[in-house]
Amino acid sequence: VCPQRPYLKAAVDVIEEGLDLPFDEAVRNQVRHFAPLIAEPHVKNKIDLFFAVTSLAPNLARIDPKKAVPVQEIAIIGAGLMGQGVAQVCADNGIKVMLIDIDKAAAQAAVEKIGAGLELLVAKGRWRQERKDKLLSRIRVTDDYGELRSIPLVIEAVFEDLGLKQEILKKAQEVNPEILFASNTSTIPMEDISAQSDRPEQVVGMHYFSPVPLMPLLEVVQGPKTSDSALAAAVTCGRRQGKTCIVVGDGPGFYTSRTFGVFVMTGFYLIEMGLDPWEIDRLALEAGFPQGPLHVYGTAGGNVIYHAGLFIQSRRPDIFSVPKTLINLHEAGYVGAGKPCFYQEGLKPDTSVLDYIEHGSSLPEPGRQEAKEMLLLAMVNQAFMCLDEGVLKDYYSMDIGAILGIGFPDCWHGPGRYVSRNGVRATRKRLGEIYDTYGLPFFRPADEFETLIVCGVDRGLI
């Protein structure tokens, strides 16, 4: 049980005790359990987060809505899992969708998959048949790029291949020079994608999270040449889809992929330091994470994490490194997404992964408490590095993005509040100690800490 979430224990105790109490006494018992928690710091974090997400977050991304191009129909290129998810949220919120894939049959098959998934919701009584039918009626399919002539915004949702994304951008702009091009990339900078375009100002990032219909965050990426109009259109469109939008700057992995990535990498390095893989995941749960880093590797897709990790490492070896164990597992076919990876059915440990662990690390083995701290501080430090570089523009985007997009423990409110609670000096000191002990690049303290210290700031960041 996460000790930073006393409200969960209180809820369980109230339910168990209330079963044997009269109604009035059960209500009084709830007060006895919950009232004292109001002074608990992590409860205050959780309350503050509720108000931040419900009142602040919907207006967090600052744009001029007057500059947004009106969008009545969106084209989505790529009818895979992500493209299907984006098409579904668009159509469910009244936006017409033109779904493009390599051929019409592939695009039509994607629509049928969307329909099959929705039919399950209808069967369970969670959706009305009318809602499903209206959604599907708003999606049409094609393989003809010529139909982009009348489309104001296209969202590209193909796999992470720079050459392919540049090719799609070129084809779209040849057909419609005025079209706004949004890429759903999780790692590739807008500067790279638009490098060969005559109109780089029309390129913007719209990074969704999987599964798209369920994940509330949209990370909108402003490239160095992205126009105010393109940015406004992306944010406006995201809000129409029901997403909470944060605007971030350009760079490999942007904010969320970098910060999520070091969490997973830290888990793999802890294996190489001698910790049991499944113990690492248990420690992550105790620290407040919804899933451990090794479980995430399997559920989020090891193939995606592997390629994203190597890409960020190739661009920023000063802040990111991929452990050999992760490479070994990927090369051996342990890539998750439906294939064996750390866990068998029913979350039973899959001990066959032990054959691919890189042994003989010269690094010391951390204790349980230090391992939990390392999982938290890896993400915290990376978030503050993003502030150093202008990728992040404010602490609210930092915290809301971390909670809604990449699973930072909500009992801490986010990396900014974590540092506010523990102190800037104490956080920097602890990161320095871990960096000196283990030498991993993502533990080198971010310059932002030193800037805050020089300015006399130690708490109250957010």
N, C-alpha and C positions, 0 to 999 in steps of 0.2 A: 504494500500500500504506500502511495506517495505521501510522506509526512507533511508536504506543503499543501495538501488538499484535505484539511480537517473536515470540510463540509461534506465530503463523501462519506466519511465514517459516521458523522452525525446523522446523515440521511438514512444509512443502514440501521443504525441504532434506533432511530425513531420508528422505522417500519417494524423492526423486530419487537420492540417493547409495546408499540401501539396495538399489536394484534390481540393482546390480552387486557387492554384498557378500555373503559367506557369512552365514548367519543369526546366528551368535554375534557376528561383527564388526558386523553391522547393529544388534544390540541395544546393543553398546558405543557405537556411533556415536550412537544416540538419547540415551544418557546424556551424551555430550560436548556435544550441542546443547542439551539441556534443563536439565541440572543448573545451569549458570551463571545461568539465568534466574530462579532462585528468589529472588535478591536484587533483581530488577528491580521498581520500585514498581508498575508497571501489572500485572505478573504477580501481585503480592500483592493488588492490587485485585480481580483476577479470582478468585483463590482465596477471598478473603474473601467475595466476592459469592456464590460457590457455597454456602458454608456459611450465609450469611444467607438465601438463597432456600430451601435445603433444610431447615434446622433452625429458623430464627427466623421466617421469613415465615408458615408455616402457623398460627402462634399469635399473630401480630402484633396483629390486631384484638382489643382487650380488651372482652369482653362477659361477661355472666352467662348462661351457657347454660340455667340453670334458668328464666329469664324468656322463653325462646324458645317461641313457640306451636308445637306439633307440626304438621308439614306432611307429609301423605301424598300430597296432590294439589295442584298449582298451576294456576291459570288464567293464560294468557298472552293479552293483548289486542293484536292486531296481528300478522298472519302474513306480514310482509315479511321481508327478509333477516335483520334482527336477531331478530325473533320466532321465525323458523325456527331460528336458531342457539341461542337460549335453550331452545327446546323440545327440541332434539336433546340438549344437554348434560344437561338435567333427566332426560329419558327414558333416556339411556344410563347414568345413575347411579341408576336404580331409582325415580325420582320420577314419579308419574303426572301427565299434562299434559292440560288442557282448553284447546284452541286456539280462540280467538274472533276472527272477522274480520267484515267487513261482511255477509257471507252465508256459508252453509256451503260453497258451491262454492269460494269464495276460500280458505277455511281448508283444504278438502280438497286443493286444488291445491298449497297450501304443503306439506302432508304428502307429497304425491307428489314434490315437488322434493327434500325431505329424503331420501326413499327412493331417488331417482335418483342423488343424490350419494353415498349409502352404497353403492349397487350398484357404483359405480366402484371403491370401496375393496375390496369383496368380490372383484371381478374381478381386482384386482391382488394379491390374497392378503393384504391388510393387515387385513381384517376377516373374521371367520367369518360365514357366512350366519345362524347362530343368533343372533348378537349383533344383527345388523341387524333380524331378525324380532322379537326381544324388545323392542328399542327402539321400533319402529313400533307394536307392540301396546299400548304404554303411552300413546299419543297418541290422543285423541278430539277431534272437532271439533264446533262449535256456533256459532250466531249468537244464542243466547238468553241474555241477561244474567241471566235468572231462575235459571239453573243455578249462579250464584255463591253461592246461599244456603248451600251446604255446603262452600264453598272457604275456607280460612283465609288464603290469600295470593294476590294477583293481581299479576302483573308487566305493566305497560303498556309496549308497545314500538312506539308509533305515531311518526310523524314529529314534528319539533320545532315544535309549534304549541301555545302556552299555552292558548288557548281550547278546543282539542280535548282536551287532557289534563285540563283542569278538568271538561269535560263527561263524560268517561269516569269520572273519580273520583266525580262526583255520582251517575251511574247505578249504579256499583258499590256505593257506600255506601247508596243507597236500597234496593237489594235485600238487602244484608247489612251492617248497621251495624257489625258486629264485624270486618269484613274488613280485613286489612293491605294497604295499597296501595303497591307499589313502582314507581317510574318509572325507565325506562331512558334518561332524558334525559341528554344530554352537556353541556348548558349551562344549562338553566332551573332556578333555585333551587327547593328544596322549599317555601320560604316562599311563593313565587308560586303554585305548583301547588295548595297547600292553603289558599290565602287565602280561598276561599269555602266551605270545608268546616267542618262543625260538629265534626269530629273530626280536626284537623290532626296530632294526636299519632300517628295511625295511618299517616302518610305518610312514606316513606323512599325514598332513591335507591338504585337498583342499576344502576350504569353499567357495561355490558359493552363489550368492545372487539371490533372486527371483524377477521377472522372469529371468531365466538364459540367454536366448538369448538377452535380452535387457540390463541387468546390466553389466557394463564393468569391475568390480573389481573381482579379485580372491585373497582371503586371504590364503596364503600358510603357514601352521603351522609346525614349526620345533620342534618336541618333544625332550626331553633331550637325546635320543639315536638315533634320526633320522640321517642317514648317509648323507654325502655330495652327494652321488650318488642319493639317494631317493629324496633329496631336489632339485637337479638339474633337475631330470626327471619331477618332479611336475611343476616346474617353466617353463621349456621348453615346456611341454605339454600345460600349461595354455596360454603361448604366442602363440602357434600354433592355439589355439582356439580363438585368438583375444582378450584375456583378459589382463588387466593391473594387474600385480602381485605385491603384497607386501609380504614380509616374516616377520612373527611374531613369538614370542616365545610361549611356552606352558602355559596352565593355564585355569581355568574355564571361558568360554566365550571369551578367547583369547583377541583380541583388540576390534573388531567391535561389537560383541554381548554384551559385557560389557558396552561399551560406548553408543550404541543404547539403551540398556536396561534402563540405568538411565534416559534417556530422557523420555521414556514412564512412568517409575515409578514416575518421578517428576510431570508429568501431573496428575496422579492419586492422588498424595499427595496434589496437589493444589486443587483438588476437595474436599478433606477431610478438607482442611483449609477454605473452604467456597466459592470458586470461581465457577462460572457457567461453566459446562463442555464445552459448545460450545464457550464461551468467551475465555477459555484456548486455544482452537484450533485457534481462531482468533488471539490471542496474539502471538502464535507460528508463524503464517504466517507473522505478522508484524515484527517479529524478523528475518525473512528470511528463515525459514524452509519451505520445499515444502509441508509438511502436518503437522497438529497438532498431538500431542501424542495420543489423544483419537481416532482420525480418523485412525491413524496408527495401533492402537490396532485392529481395525476392518478389515482394508484392508490387513495387514500383517498376520493376523490370531491370535486371542487372545489365542487360544489353545497353539500355539507355544510359545508365549510370556509368558504365565502362567507357563508352564513347564520349560522353559529356566530360568525364573526369580527365581523360587523355587530352581532349581539346583544350580545356581550361589550363591544364598543366603545360601544354605546348606554348600557350600564350603568356602564362603567368607562373613560371616555375618558382618565382620568389614567394608566392603565397599558397601554392597548391601542389600536392604530390600524391600520386596514386600508389598504394601499397602493392607489393609483388603478389601477395595472397589474392587480392581481388583480380589481378591479371591472370593468375593461375586458374582460378575458378571459372572465369569467363572463357578462357581457352579450352577448358575441360567440358564446357557446355552447361555449367551451372549459372544460368542467366535468369532464373525466375520466370515470371509471366506464364505460369502454367507448367513449368518444368521444375524438377527437384532443386531445392536451394535452401539449405539449412534446416528446413522443416518439411516433414511429410504431412499427409492428411491428418487433420486433428491436432496440428501443431506438435506432433511428436518429433523430437530431434532427428535429423538425418545425419548420422555420424560419418557418412562417406565423405563429407566435405573435409574432414580432418586430414585426409591424404594429400590435400593441396595447400595446406597451411605452410607458409614460409617460416621455418624454424631457425633457431640460432641467432636471434636478434641480440645485438649488443646492448639494447636498451633495457633498463630495469623494469620489473613488473610493478605496476602501481597497485595500491590498495583499493578496496571497494569504493571508499569515499572519494579518493582522488580520481578514480575512473569516471565516476558520475560527474565530478566537477569538470573533467576534461571534455566530456560530451557537451556540457552546457557552454563552457568557455570557448570551445572551437567556433560555435555559431555566434556567440557574443562578439568575439574578436573580429570575425569576418564581417559582421554587420558594421562595426566601427571602422574597419578598413574601407568599406563602401562609402562611409561618410568622408573619410580622408580624400577619396578620389572623386567625389561629386556624383557618384552613382546614386547614392541616397541624398535626399535634400532636407529631411527633417526626421525627428525621432518618432513622430506618430506614424509616418509611412513605414519606418523601421519595425515598430512593434506590431502594427496591424498586419503588415505583410508577412511577418514571421509567424504570427498566430494563425491567420486565415489560409496561408499558402503552404507552409513548410513544417508545421508541427512543433514549433517551439512551445514549451510548456506554458499553458495559459495561466497557471497559478502564479507565474512571474510577470504576467502582462506583456512581456516581450523583452528583447535584449536591452533596450534603453532603460526600462524600469528595473531590470536585474542589476544594472550598473548603478542606478540611482539608489537602490536599496543597500547594496554592498559597499558603495563608495568607489569613486574613480581611482583614487590612489591604491586602495586595497585590491581592486580588480587588476590594475596594471601590474602591481607587485606580484600577484599570484600568477598572472600570465607569464611574467618574466621568469619566475621560478620554474614553471612547467617547460617553457622554451629552453631554458638552460639545461634542464634535466633530460629532455627528450629530443630537442633539436628539430622538431617538426615545424615547417615554415609557417603554417597557419596559426601557430601559437606566439609568433613574434609580435609583441604588443603593437597595436595600431597607433599611429602618430596622433590620432584624435585624443587619446588619453593624455598625452603630454601637453597638447594644446589646452585641454580643459584644466589641467593642473596649473599651468602657467597663468591661466586666467582666474585662478582661485576657485574653480568650480569642483565640488566633490560629490554633491548629491542634487536632487531636484531637477534632473534632466527632463523628466516627463512624469 
